[in-house]
């Protein structure tokens, strides 16, 4: 699985987050069934 830093870099590379990237983000963030502090901060930045 990608790190949050790598995922962020890829998501922001073209300046647009499309539907497939939203799905990838959802899968990564909910992989363990919850959003932890690091993941919540990722969403806010």
N, C-alpha and C positions, 0 to 999 in steps of 0.2 A: 504494500500500500504506500502511496505517496505521502510525504510529510506535508503538513499544512503550508509550510513555506513554499515548497515546490508546487503544490496545488494553486496557491495564490498567484505565483509567478505565471503559471500557465493560464489561469482564468483571466488575468488582467493583461495578457500579452497583446491582444488585439483591441482592447478597450470595450469589448462587448461580451456579456455573458449570455450565451445562447441556451436553448432548452437542454441540449445534451450535457452542457457544463453544469447546469443546475442539478441535473440528475446525478452527475458525478460528485458534486458537492454534497448532495443529500446522502448518498451512499457512504461517503467518507465520514461525514459528521455523525450519522446515526449507526455506524458500524457496531458499536457496543450497546446500542439502545438508549443512549442518553447523550446529552451535550455537557461536556465538562467545562471548567473555567477557561482553559486554553482555547477550546473550540468556540466558546461564546465570545471571547476577546477577538478571535479571528473574524467573526461575523461583524463585529463593530468597527474594525479598522479598515 
